[in-house]
């Protein structure tokens, strides 16, 4: 389960490569170009939300940047958070429902996945955890638990780490102003199904992919079930009340983004 590519490295690479990708890849139309720029902008905002002062105090920075040590511990935390969510929520069953649907939901090709999809350890086709993880808010003792797991050379997911994650993830996923640790604002996520959802900054966020397909010339392929797919996913949120159900199980607000 150990990842060779660490989450934040992928995110930084996306920021650097996004504009070049727009120029090189002719199959992307104007709307998709805007989406990539929007994603890159949001990722930059994520980078600005790291508490570098706190991270420096805890030895998590290297020359005013997130260190490899930080990224390794963040990767361990993500693997255990994913495992905890898989145990607590029926996301695996929900994912199978989408995979087996007669509507023909399409997942992203590997090259089109965003960093959150790439670094997900859930092993699901359409669902992944969307939050960034700010581990600098963990205590020294909690960081030590992550370090021991990282240096053990064994499985990243352990009962000890999962138990720590269970009690800390609400603070670790919170997107806040580093100058205001109690910040309770909203965070603007990238456009999803024609909207720009503002979500409470303390919420745990899951995303469901519903990719569109292009032909060899970069033209959007017709999809007779496009509307039905969106309606189906909205019913998951509203009629099945998955957001409410998951929020009650985890004891914190859960939001589901639909691509």
C-alpha positions in Angstrom: 0.0 0.0 0.0 3.0 2.3 0.4 3.0 4.9 -2.4 6.1 5.8 -4.3 4.7 9.2 -5.2 3.7 11.3 -2.3 0.6 13.3 -2.2 1.9 16.8 -1.8 4.7 16.3 -4.4 2.0 15.4 -6.9 0.1 18.6 -5.9 3.1 20.8 -6.4 3.9 19.1 -9.7 0.3 19.8 -10.9 0.8 23.5 -10.1 4.0 23.6 -12.2 2.7 21.5 -15.1 -0.9 22.7 -15.4 -0.3 25.6 -17.9 2.1 23.5 -20.0 -0.4 20.7 -20.1 -3.0 23.1 -21.5 -0.7 24.1 -24.4 0.4 20.6 -25.2 -2.8 18.7 -25.1 -5.0 19.6 -28.0 -7.9 17.4 -27.0 -8.9 19.6 -24.2 -11.5 22.2 -25.0 -11.9 25.7 -23.5 -14.1 24.5 -20.6 -11.6 21.8 -19.6 -8.8 24.4 -19.8 -10.7 26.6 -17.4 -11.3 23.6 -15.0 -7.6 22.8 -14.9 -6.7 26.4 -14.2 -9.3 26.4 -11.4 -7.9 23.2 -10.0 -4.4 24.6 -10.0 -5.6 27.8 -8.4 -7.3 25.8 -5.6 -4.3 23.7 -5.0 -2.2 26.9 -4.6 -4.7 28.0 -2.0 -4.2 24.7 -0.3 -0.5 25.3 -0.2 -1.1 28.7 1.4 -3.1 27.1 4.2 -0.3 25.0 5.5 0.9 26.4 8.9 4.6 26.8 8.1 5.4 28.4 11.4 3.9 25.4 13.3 5.5 23.0 10.9 8.9 24.6 11.5 8.5 24.3 15.2 7.9 20.5 14.8 10.8 19.9 12.4 8.5 19.3 9.4 10.0 21.9 7.1 13.2 22.1 5.1 14.4 25.5 3.9 10.9 27.0 4.4 9.3 24.1 2.4 7.5 21.0 3.4 10.2 18.4 3.9 10.2 14.8 2.7 9.7 13.8 6.3 6.4 15.8 6.3 5.3 14.1 3.1 6.1 10.6 4.3 4.1 11.2 7.5 1.2 12.7 5.5 1.2 9.6 3.3 0.9 7.3 6.3 -1.9 9.4 7.7 -3.8 9.3 4.4 -3.5 5.5 4.2 -4.9 5.1 7.7 -7.7 7.7 7.2 -8.7 5.9 4.0 -8.7 2.6 5.8 -10.8 4.0 8.7 -13.4 5.5 6.3 -13.6 2.2 4.4 -14.4 0.4 7.7 -16.9 2.9 8.9 -18.8 3.8 5.7 -20.4 1.8 2.9 -18.4 3.5 0.2 -17.2 0.2 -1.2 -20.8 -0.9 -1.8 -21.7 2.4 -3.2 -18.7 2.2 -5.6 -19.8 -1.3 -6.7 -23.2 0.1 -7.4 -21.7 2.7 -9.8 -19.4 0.2 -11.5 -22.3 -2.2 -12.1 -24.8 0.5 -13.1 -26.4 0.1 -16.6 -25.9 3.8 -17.1 -22.2 3.2 -17.8 -20.4 5.5 -15.4 -16.8 6.2 -16.6 -13.9 6.6 -14.3 -10.8 8.7 -15.0 -7.9 7.3 -17.0 -4.7 7.2 -14.9 -3.3 10.2 -16.7 -6.4 12.3 -16.1 -6.6 11.7 -12.3 -6.0 14.5 -9.9 -3.5 14.1 -7.1 -6.2 13.1 -4.6 -7.3 10.2 -6.8 -3.7 9.2 -7.5 -2.9 9.0 -3.8 -6.1 7.4 -2.7 -5.5 4.0 -1.0 -9.2 3.1 -1.0 -8.8 1.0 -4.2 -12.2 2.2 -5.4 -13.1 3.1 -9.0 -15.2 6.2 -8.6 -14.9 7.4 -4.9 -12.0 8.9 -3.1 -11.4 11.2 -0.1 -10.9 14.8 -1.3 -9.4 16.6 1.7 -5.9 17.9 2.0 -4.2 16.8 5.2 -2.5 19.3 7.6 -0.5 17.0 9.9 1.3 20.0 11.5 -1.7 20.3 13.8 -0.9 16.9 15.4 0.9 16.7 18.7 4.5 15.5 18.9 3.3 12.2 20.3 0.9 11.7 17.4 3.6 12.6 14.9 5.9 10.0 16.6 3.2 7.3 16.0 3.3 8.2 12.3 7.0 8.2 12.2 7.3 4.8 13.8 4.9 3.4 11.2 6.8 5.0 8.4 10.2 3.7 9.6 9.0 0.2 10.5 9.2 -1.0 6.9 6.0 -2.9 7.5 2.3 -2.2 6.6 1.4 1.5 6.8 -2.0 0.8 8.2 -2.1 -0.4 11.8 -4.7 -0.4 14.5 -2.6 2.1 16.5 -2.4 4.6 13.7 -6.1 4.2 12.8 -7.1 4.8 16.3 -5.1 8.0 16.4 -6.6 9.1 13.1 -10.1 8.4 14.4 -9.6 11.0 17.1 -7.6 13.6 15.1 -8.9 13.7 11.5 -11.4 16.5 12.2 -8.5 18.8 12.9 -6.2 17.5 10.2 -8.7 17.9 7.3 -9.7 21.4 8.4 -8.8 24.1 5.8 -8.0 27.2 7.9 -6.1 30.4 7.9 -2.7 29.7 9.6 -3.1 33.0 11.4 -6.4 31.9 12.9 -6.4 28.4 14.2 -10.1 28.6 15.1 -11.1 29.8 11.6 -14.6 28.5 10.9 -15.1 29.8 7.4 -16.0 28.0 4.2 -13.7 26.7 1.5 -14.4 27.0 -2.2 -14.0 23.7 -4.0 -13.6 23.5 -7.8 -16.6 23.5 -10.0 -18.7 20.3 -9.8 -21.8 19.7 -11.9 -22.0 23.3 -12.9 -21.6 24.6 -9.3 -18.8 26.0 -7.2 -19.7 24.5 -3.8 -18.6 26.3 -0.7 -18.2 23.7 2.0 -17.5 24.3 5.8 -13.8 24.2 6.2 -14.0 21.5 8.9 -16.0 19.0 6.8 -14.7 15.7 5.5 -15.2 15.6 1.7 -15.7 12.6 -0.5 -15.8 13.0 -4.3 -17.5 10.8 -6.9 -16.1 10.8 -10.4 -18.3 10.8 -13.4 -16.0 11.4 -16.3 -16.9 12.4 -19.8 -15.3 10.8 -22.9 -13.7 12.3 -26.0 -12.9 11.0 -29.4 -9.5 11.0 -31.1 -10.1 14.6 -32.2 -10.8 15.9 -28.8 -14.6 16.2 -29.3 -17.0 15.3 -26.6 -18.6 12.0 -27.3 -22.4 11.8 -27.0 -23.8 10.2 -23.9 -27.5 9.4 -23.9 -27.4 8.8 -20.2 -25.6 12.0 -19.2 -28.6 13.6 -17.5 -29.6 10.3 -15.9 -26.2 9.9 -14.4 -26.3 13.3 -12.7 -29.8 12.6 -11.5 -28.7 9.2 -10.2 -25.8 10.8 -8.3 -27.9 13.5 -6.8 -30.4 10.9 -5.6 -27.5 9.2 -3.7 -27.0 12.5 -1.9 -30.6 13.5 -1.3 -32.9 10.5 -1.4 -30.4 8.0 0.1 -29.2 10.8 2.4 -25.6 9.6 2.3 -24.2 12.9 3.5 -26.5 12.8 6.5 -25.8 9.1 7.1 -22.0 9.5 6.9 -22.1 12.6 9.1 -23.9 10.7 11.8 -21.5 7.8 11.7 -18.4 9.9 11.8 -19.6 12.6 14.1 -18.7 15.4 11.8 -20.1 17.0 8.7 -19.5 15.0 5.5 -20.0 16.4 2.0 -20.1 14.5 -1.2 -18.8 16.3 -4.4 -20.1 15.1 -7.7 -17.9 15.7 -10.7 
